């Protein structure tokens, strides 16, 4: 997680950083971890639904 936060700090503050973590059969979820949003998917089919939900 520390590496993700450090990498996201390289972007300007007006850029929304999104990290996608794939973990087989994981419960799909999105969580805000300033300064990035981490999306976890258990299957590729979970990603579109999470992207729509996190964009609201």
Phi, psi and omega in degrees: 000322180299319179297321178295316179296319178296317180296321181290336179291344179286346181268151177297157184297338181275003178261129177270117183266131180235126175250136179246124178248127178256122179225113188308125178066016177289153175290125180298135178200157174233135179221140179273118178234086187315126014257027181224168173249129179253124178249127177249129179234145177262344178207150183302328179295343178285335188298313181301320180295318179292323179296319178294316182294319182285342179276352182278000000 
